[in-house]
Amino acid sequence: MNPRIKTFIGSILLVAMMALYALIAVTIASARLADSSGVVHLAFFAITGLLWIVPAMGLVSWMMRDSRKPKA
């Protein structure tokens, strides 16, 4: 696949994934953490704020992988 097309597709997927992830995180927070303290909110959003990096790393590594190189 052409690297420019791969990067374009990956960028669109990354933005869509982040929007969906944020929507899910806020929905869970508003449904489950309504009566919780500020410390619980801080912990939840700190964890969910860092958790999106795991799938994003896989997507970015796929985008940067050169499909034209022969695998050893």
CORHU-V960483 format. One record per backbone hydrogen bond with DSSP energy under -1.0 kcal/mol. NH is the residue of the N-H (numbers start at 1). CO is the residue of the C=O. Records with the same first field share a line. If there is no record, write none. Layout:
BEGIN
NH = CO / CO
END
This chain:
BEGIN
6 = 2
7 = 3
8 = 4
9 = 5
10 = 6
11 = 7
12 = 8
13 = 9
14 = 10
15 = 11
16 = 12
17 = 13
18 = 14
19 = 15
20 = 16
21 = 17
22 = 18
23 = 19
24 = 20
25 = 21
26 = 22
27 = 23
28 = 24
29 = 25
30 = 26
31 = 27
32 = 28
33 = 29
36 = 33
41 = 37
42 = 38
43 = 39
44 = 40
45 = 41
46 = 42
47 = 43
48 = 44
49 = 45
50 = 46
51 = 47
53 = 50
54 = 51
56 = 52
57 = 53
58 = 54
59 = 55
60 = 56
61 = 57
62 = 58
63 = 59
64 = 60
65 = 61
END
